[in-house]
Amino acid sequence: MTKKWFWIGIVGIFLLSLSLRFWGLGRFGHLVFDEVYYAKFGSNYLTHTPFFDGHPPLGKLIIALGMWISDRIPWWKDQVNGLTGSLRPAWSYRWINALFGSFIPLIITGIAYQLSQRRSFALLAGLFTAFDGIFIVESRYALINIYIVVFGLLGQWLFLLALANHRQKRRLYLVLAGVAFGASAATKWNGLWFLLGNYLIWIFAWGWKIIGRISKANISRESRNLWESEPEKSPLQNLTQLNFVSFGFYLGIIPVLIYSLIWIPHLLIDKRYNFLQVHQQILLFHERLGGNSPTVHPYCAAWYKWPLLTRPMAYLYQTATSLKEPLPVVGPPLPTGSGKIIYDVHAMGNPFLWWFGVIALVLLLIMLGWQAVNFLVKKKRFTTTPILSVDTWIALYLVLNYAANLLPWVGVNRCLFIYHYMTAVVFAFMAIAWFVDQCLGSYYKLLRAVGVTITFMILTAFVFWLPLYLALPLSPHGYKLRMWFSSWI
C-alpha cells in the first residue's frame, strides 16, 4: 500500500467517524443515562456552583468547555432546554464528546502503525474501531468514558513515538505521554490501567534482557514468528533504553503532577473539601455503591460478562405511532401494542467485532505460549541477547495491555457496567485487525478467504445494529430481530 492511499484511508476513517457521531446529535433533547449528572456538572462549572461527583473533574471540565464555546455560537438555538440548569440546545453539551470520540479510530491507527510499520494493519485497526457501536454511543452523549480512552490511547501512541525517536524528540514525546496518562486518570481512576499496561511491557522487556545476560541465550530464526517473512523492527525493542529513573519520572511523576493540577479549578469552586479530603469522599462514594448484582442496578454486569457482550445497556427507549409523528420525548409510555415505531439507543459493541477480538487475543496468547515453550525446550547458548520478532512484541503489547485494563476489575465489588470494558476492548480490536491482516497477506487462498469473511461479517454486523447506535426508527419486529438474547433487552 502506497503512502498516498494510506493517508486517503486515514482521512476516510476520520470522516466516517465524524459523520456517525455528529449526525442528529440533538435529535433527542432529554438527558440520557449519566447525562443527568455530567451535563449538569459541566453547567455547574460555568455558573461556579459547588457540587460533588464520584470521579475526578476532567471529563466534566471538557463538557463545560464545549458548553462555553457553543454559548458563543449564534446558530442552532431553535430547540433549547433547561435540563442542565441553563437554557441551551442539546448539541451544546454533546458536540465536544463527538469531536473527541472521532479521534479514537485515528489514534488506534497510529498505535498499530507504530507497533508494526504496516499500513494495512493500521488501517484495519482504525476501520474496525470505527465500526464499533459502544464508542459511537458514548461519543454522542455528554458522558465521560470517552475521555478515559482518548487520553489513555494518546498516551500509548506518544509513548511508542518516544521509543521510536531519540534525544530531544524522545524526551518531548515522553513528557506528552505522561501528560496524556495523567489526563486519563483525571477523568476516571481506571484510566491508570493504560499506564499499568506500559509498566508491564517495560518490566517484561527488562526481565527478558536480564534473562539474556544470565543465560546468554538467543532465539534462533526457527523460533521466530511463523508469519514474519523478513526482519522488521519494533519500537518496543527500545524499551530497555529507558532506565528506572527516566521511566519513573516521565510515566510516574509527570502523570501525578498533571492529575493534581487538573483538580485546581474544581477545588476553587467547591471549597468544602481539600485535595486529600475529596479523594476520601470519592473512595467512600464507590464503597457505598453496593454489590455487583441486578438488585443494585438492572444493568450491573460482572467483568467476565463483558467480553461475551451478555449485558449491554439501553440508554434510550421511546415509541411513536408513525414516522410522521415528531420524535418522542420523555413521558408516559404508549399503551401496549400502540407503538409501531421504536427508537432505541443501546450501549453495546459490534457483537462480531467483540467476539472475534476475544478469539484473536486467545490465539495471540497461544502463540506466546508456544514460543515460550519452544524457547525453554530448544534454547541454545549464544553470546548475544534474545531477539523477539515484531509480531511477538505486538502480541505481548496487546495481551498485556488487555489484561492490565480488564483484570483489575476482578476484585471490584461495586456495581459495574459494560462501558468499563471500553479501555480493554480497544486492544481486542487491534488483535483481530492483526489476525485479519496476517490472513489477507497470506500465500494461502483459504486464509485470505478467512480474512475477507471476518471483515465482511464485522461490517455487516455494524450495519445491522446501526439503528441501535443512532436511534434510527425500527418496527417492533426489527427491534426484536436485533435482540439476539433476552439479556440484551
C-alpha positions, 0 to 999 in steps of 0.5 A, a space after each residue: 500500500 502506497 503512502 498516498 492511499 494510506 493517508 486517503 484511508 486515514 482521512 476516510 476513517 476520520 470522516 466516517 467517524 465524524 459523520 456517525 457521531 455528529 449526525 442528529 446529535 440533538 435529535 433527542 433533547 432529554 438527558 440520557 443515562 449519566 447525562 443527568 449528572 455530567 451535563 449538569 456538572 459541566 453547567 455547574 462549572 460555568 455558573 461556579 456552583 459547588 457540587 460533588 461527583 464520584 470521579 475526578 473533574 476532567 471529563 466534566 471540565 471538557 463538557 463545560 468547555 464545549 458548553 462555553 464555546 457553543 454559548 458563543 455560537 449564534 446558530 442552532 438555538 431553535 430547540 433549547 432546554 433547561 435540563 442542565 440548569 441553563 437554557 441551551 440546545 442539546 448539541 451544546 453539551 454533546 458536540 465536544 464528546 463527538 469531536 473527541 470520540 472521532 479521534 479514537 479510530 485515528 489514534 488506534 491507527 497510529 498505535 498499530 502503525 507504530 507497533 508494526 510499520 504496516 499500513 494495512 494493519 493500521 488501517 484495519 485497526 482504525 476501520 474496525 474501531 470505527 465500526 464499533 457501536 459502544 464508542 459511537 454511543 458514548 461519543 454522542 452523549 455528554 458522558 465521560 468514558 470517552 475521555 478515559 480512552 482518548 487520553 489513555 490511547 494518546 498516551 500509548 501512541 506518544 509513548 511508542 513515538 518516544 521509543 521510536 525517536 531519540 534525544 530531544 524528540 524522545 524526551 518531548 514525546 515522553 513528557 506528552 505521554 505522561 501528560 496524556 496518562 495523567 489526563 486519563 486518570 483525571 477523568 476516571 481512576 481506571 484510566 491508570 490501567 493504560 499506564 499499568 499496561 506500559 509498566 508491564 511491557 517495560 518490566 517484561 522487556 527488562 526481565 527478558 534482557 536480564 534473562 539474556 545476560 544470565 543465560 546468554 541465550 538467543 532465539 534462533 530464526 526457527 523460533 521466530 514468528 511463523 508469519 514474519 517473512 523478513 526482519 522488521 523492527 519494533 519500537 518496543 525493542 527500545 524499551 530497555 533504553 529507558 532506565 528506572 529513573 527516566 521511566 519513573 519520572 516521565 510515566 510516574 511523576 509527570 502523570 501525578 503532577 498533571 492529575 493534581 493540577 487538573 483538580 485546581 479549578 474544581 477545588 476553587 469552586 467547591 471549597 468544602 473539601 481539600 485535595 486529600 479530603 475529596 479523594 476520601 469522599 470519592 473512595 467512600 462514594 464507590 464503597 457505598 455503591 453496593 454489590 455487583 448484582 441486578 438488585 443494585 442496578 438492572 444493568 450491573 454486569 460482572 467483568 467476565 460478562 463483558 467480553 461475551 457482550 451478555 449485558 449491554 445497556 439501553 440508554 434510550 427507549 421511546 415509541 411513536 405511532 408513525 414516522 410522521 409523528 415528531 420524535 418522542 420525548 420523555 413521558 408516559 409510555 404508549 399503551 401496549 401494542 400502540 407503538 409501531 415505531 421504536 427508537 432505541 439507543 443501546 450501549 453495546 459493541 459490534 457483537 462480531 467485532 467483540 467476539 472475534 477480538 476475544 478469539 484473536 487475543 486467545 490465539 495471540 496468547 497461544 502463540 506466546 505460549 508456544 514460543 515460550 515453550 519452544 524457547 525453554 525446550 530448544 534454547 541454545 547458548 549464544 553470546 548475544 541477547 534474545 531477539 523477539 520478532 515484531 509480531 511477538 512484541 505486538 502480541 505481548 503489547 496487546 495481551 498485556 495491555 488487555 489484561 492490565 485494563 480488564 483484570 483489575 476489575 476482578 476484585 471490584 465489588 461495586 456495581 459495574 457496567 459494560 462501558 468499563 470494558 471500553 479501555 480493554 476492548 480497544 486492544 481486542 480490536 487491534 488483535 483481530 485487525 492483526 489476525 485479519 491482516 496476517 490472513 489477507 497477506 497470506 500465500 494461502 487462498 483459504 486464509 485470505 478467504 478467512 480474512 475477507 469473511 471476518 471483515 465482511 461479517 464485522 461490517 455487516 454486523 455494524 450495519 445491522 445494529 446501526 439503528 441501535 447506535 443512532 436511534 434510527 426508527 425500527 418496527 417492533 419486529 426489527 427491534 426484536 430481530 436485533 435482540 439476539 438474547 433476552 439479556 440484551 433487552 
